[in-house]
Amino acid sequence: MATDAALKTLRDAVKNRRFDGAYYVYGDDEYRKDDAVKQLIDAAVDPATRDFNLDLRRAADLDAESLGSLLGTPPMMAERRVTLIRDVGALKKAARSALDAYLKHPSHDTTVILVAAPAAKTDKALQTSTTPLEFGALDGSRVSSWIIHHAKTELGAEITQSAADLLYEAVGNDLYRLTSELDKLASYTNGAVITEDSITAAVGIRRGETIADFLDAVLQRDATSALGMIEHILAQPKTSGVSVVMALSTQMLALAWGRARLDTGLPPSRLEGEYFQLLKSTGAYPGRAWGSATRAWASAARDWKVTECERAVMALLAADVALKESRVSSEDQILATAVLAICSVSSRRRAA
């Protein structure tokens, strides 16, 4: 995988203190992009002369002349100089031409780190003229493993697999948020193992009240259970009515897509794998672990008609508009209305 290759390249450079002339750091995972930049700078720049040999700039602030001056400045009292340019895609035409010319013959004692902006389109030219370091967002199958690894290596804390899964279900794959919650949990447990009970006490999340549980209840048209979870869901870290509607919308669109695939002859045993590939290719927001989402969707797809999913999506569109514009209804009231609209389809209408 691209991220694995980037991590190996980064690890080898830091370990051997051998750095290439230019690195292009890009991808959707801002946390690991920032971490890669920090590791490169810490390893390549002599702390004693850091003020002289490290330049941090934004591409939009550079013209061809200032960029040329930066790239042409030799290190002072050190073996290497580092120039970091963020949002490299924002370079003006003349400055970009100067950069491209430099990258054909980079200086042996300068390392240039070019960082792409969040969600920026991959720059194919920079991929070939530099050492590319791609950090794609962690998919659902790897986040829990990252949580366990980060807790152990960075915080010296142990977290159980079930606790890691629960934290991921509640927070998602935003590594900045996960890091913050893990810091809180490590402080709370003070050396003890982080368990599901720890997460309930310190973060306010318990099994049966996560966004995954809520989405499953809607899948089963269990309006009573889903309505009972809304208050708990909205009280969780950085969860809003809009983010819940996004997760519900992804779920209903996925159900429609899956039902259509089944209706065209796809064997039900293959649907979960098809859903996983769909998430990888679209980057859609399922609101929970990919494995949890794909299993639930594959199991429920035959119980929903495409037309029912379409009506559910229209109800969610109305909820999204109301959440962004209404000054009368609260978030929980708007979500409750949407849940009732989605779950109101009689079970007698389910496809055989």
N, C-alpha and C positions, 0 to 999 in steps of 0.2 A: 504494500500500500504506500501511497505517496507520503503520508505522515510518518510512517515507520522509516522510510528512506531518509526523510529530513532529520529525524531524531538521531539516526546513525551518523549521518554526515556531521551534525552538530556535535555529537558526543566525541567523535574522532578528532574534530578540530580543537575542541576544548582540551581534551586529554593530551594531545600531542603538541599543543601550542603551534599548530601550523594552520595558517589562515589563507584563504583564497583572496583574490583581489576585490571581488564584489559578490555580495549575496543578495538575492531577491527573496524577501520574506512575504508570503501571501497565503490566502485561504480564509475560511470563515471563522476559525477559532482564534479570537483575539487574545485570549488568555495565553495560549501556548506561543502565539506570535510574539507577544511582549516578553515572555519568558526566554524565548530563543534570542531575542535582541539583547536582553540583559546578560545572558550567558556569554554571548560573543563579546560584548563590551568589557565585561569583567575579566575575561580571559585575555583579550587582545591588547587592552590598554594598561600601561604601567600606572598603578595608583599614585605613585609619587609625582608623575607628570601629567596626570589626567586633565588638568585645567588647560594644558597646552596642546594636548594631542587627541582631544575628543570634541567634535563639532556636531551639534544636534540642530537640524534645520527642517523646515517644512517646504515642500516642493513649490508651493504657491508663492513663497517669498523669494525665490531664486530666479535671477535672470541668467543669461548665458555667461556674462562676465563674472558675476559673483560665484556661480557654480564652478567655472574654470579656475578661479582663484582658490576655492576650497580644495578642489581635486589636485591642484598643483602645489599645494603647501606641503613641504616635507615634515617629517616628525622632528620634534625638538627634544634633545637629550633622551631619546628612547629609540627602540628599534622599529616601532610601528605607530601609525596614526590611524584613527577611525573616524569616518564621516558617516553619520546617520541621516538619511533623508526620508522623512515620513510622507505618506500620501503621494508617492512617486508619480502616480498617474496625473497629478495636477501640474506637472512641469509644463511651462510654455514651450512652444514649438522650437524656438532657438535654443533654449536651455536643454531640451530633450536631445536635440541634434548634438550639442556639446557633450552630453552624457554618453550618447551612443558612440561618438568618436573616441572618447576616453576609454570606454569598455573594450575597444579593440586592442588597446595597448595599455592596460592598467599599470599603475606604479607598483613596484615590488614591495614597498614599505608602507603602503596605504591599503586599508580595507574599507570598502564602501558598503554600507548596509542600506538597501533600498526596501522600504516597507510599503506594501499596498494598503490602501484605505479599506475599511470594513466593506464587505460585499462588492468590492471592485472587480471588474472583469479581469481575468488573467491576462497579463501582458506576455504574449508569445515571444516577442523579440527579447525581452529581458530573461525569459526562461532559458534561452539559448546563449546569451552573452554573459551570463553570471552563473553562480552556483545557486540553483533554485532550492528554496526551503518552503515546501507547501505544508500548511497545517489546516486540514479540513476539520470541520466540527466532528466531535466524537459521536458515533452513532449509538443507538440504544443498547447494543450488545456489549459496549465497552465502558460505559460510564461508571457502572458499579465497580468495575475493576479499578478504574482510575481513582475513585473515592477511597477504596481500600489502600491502594498504593500511596496516594498523597497523604492520607492520615498517618501511615506508618513512617514514610521517609521524611516528610516535612514537619510533622507534629509529634512524632514518636508515640502515636496513639494507635490502639487496635480497635477496629470497628467490625461488628459481625456482618456476615453477608446479608442477612435479612434486614439489618439496620441500614446498610448501604443501599439496598433496593428500595426501602421505604423513603430514604432521603432523596433518591433520584426521582421516585414517583411524585414527590411533592415539589421538588425544585426544578427538575429537568436537567438539560445538559449545559447550562450556563456555568462554566467553571469558576467564574468570579463569585457568583452567588454560592456555589457549592463550597468554595474555599472559605468564604465568610462564615457559613453555617458550621463547617468543620472546626474552624477556630473557636467558635462559640461552644461547640460540643466538647472539644478537648479541654477547654478551661473548666467547663461544668463537671466533667467526669474526673479531672485531676489525676490522671494516670490509670483509672479504671477503664475497663472495656466499654466502648460505646455500643449500646444496645437500642432496641426499639423503644424501651422505656426512657432511655436518655433523650431520645429525639422528641418523644412526647413531652417530657418535662422542660427541655431547653428550647425547643423550636415550636412546640405547640401542634405537632402533627401526630396522629395515631392511625393505626391500621383500621380500615373501614370508613375513614373520613378523608381519604386522599382524592385527588382529581381522577385517578384511575378508577377508584370505587364509584365515583359519581358518573363517569362516562359509561361504566358497565351497567349501572342502574338504568341509564337512559337507553342503552342498547336493548335491555330486557323490557323496556316500556314500564319499568317500575317507578311510576311518578312519585309515589309516597316516599320511597327511600331516597330518590334523587332530590326531592324538595327538602327533605330533612338534612341533607348534607350541604346545602347552598351556603348557609351561614358559616359553617366550619371551613368550607373551601375558600370563601372570600377573606377569611381571617388569616390565611396562610401567607408566608413571606412573598411579597411582590406578586400576589395573585389579584387580578381585577376581573370585573365583569367582561371586559373586552377579551382578555386572554382566555377566559372560559368559553366564550362564544367562538373564538378561533379554534379551540380544541374540538368543540362540538361540530363546527362546520367541517373541519377536516374529517372527522369521524363519519358524518353523514355523506359527504362526497365520496369517501372511501367505500362505504357500504353500497352506494349507487354504482360505483365503478366495479366492485366485486360482483354484485348481482348481475350486472351486464355481462361480465366475463363468464359467469356460470351459465347464463342463458345462451351464450354462444358455444357452449360445449366444454369449457374448461373443467377438468376433473376437480372436485372439491379438495382433494388431497394436495393439490398444487397451489391453492389460493393463498395460503399463508406465505409461501415463498414469493409469490407474485406481489403480494402486499409489501414485503420487505424490499424488493427491488424498486417498487414504486416510491417508497420513502427515500431510498438512496438517490433516485434520479430527480425527485422534485424538491427535496428539502422541506417538505410540508411539516407543519407543527402538529404532532399528534397529542401533545399535552401530557405524555407519559412515556415510559420506556417503550422502545420500538417492539421488543418481543411481546410485551403485554398488549400493545395495540394490535399487532398483526394477528396474534392468537384470538383476541376477542372479535375482531372484524371478520376473520375467516369463519369463526363459529356462528356468527349472527347473520352473515350476508344473505343466506337463503331465507331468513325470516322477514326480510324487508323487500318491498317492491321498489323499483326505481322511482315510480311516481310518488311513493310515500317519502322517499329520501328527498325528492325535489321539493315537496311541500315543507319538509323540515328545514331545508336550506333557506326557503323563503321566510320562514318564521325566524330563523337566526339572522337573516339580513335585516329584518324589522327590528330585532333586538339590538343589533349592532348600531343601527341608526339611533334608536332610542337611548342607548347608553352614551352616545356621543352628543346628543342634542337635548334630551329630556331634562327638565328642571323640576319635574313633578314626581316621577316614579324613582324609587331607589334601585340600586343595582340588583339587590336580591329580589325585588318585585319584578323587574324586567326579566331576570333569568327564570324566575318561577313561571312567568307567562310563557316563555319559550319552551320550557320543559313540558308544561301541560300540553302545548300545541304539538310537540313531537311525540309524546307518549299517548296521546288521545286516540290513535289509530287502534281499532279493535283487533284483538288477537285473531279473530275469525278471518281477518283480511290477509293474514300472513300467507306467503306462498307455501305450497306443499313442498 
